Amino acid sequence: MLDSKNTLVEISVSYRYAQEHQWVIQGITGFLSAYYMEKPGFQVRRHYDDLETGVHIWLCEIPAGMSVPRLLKRLQADIPQSHVLECQAQTAGHLRYLIDTKQE
């Protein structure tokens, strides 16, 4: 059950980025598991692939006031070069942060 002070966000990886860096899904899963131990109130609620788009998704519960861009900046230091797009999740109406191949 979602705490009234918490919110849901999606951290996702594009199909293209996952194909270019096949180990990255396991690496991000490990990073988010470690982050759970570090930050009270943070947790991964669900981890799945969107079969229609090929996007890999972690649905995360975050405490109020937590900076998702800060979390992503730390994550980007551990994975191959990428950029993050912030958009609205297609179905649930919460924010999605999509990690994708860095555009030159």
Secondary structure, 3 states (H helix, E strand, C coil): CCCCCEEEEEEEECHHHHHHCCCHHHHHHHHHHHHHHHCCCCEEEEEEECCCCCCEEEEEEEECCCCHHHHHHHHHCCCCCEEEEEEECCCCCCEEEEEEECCC
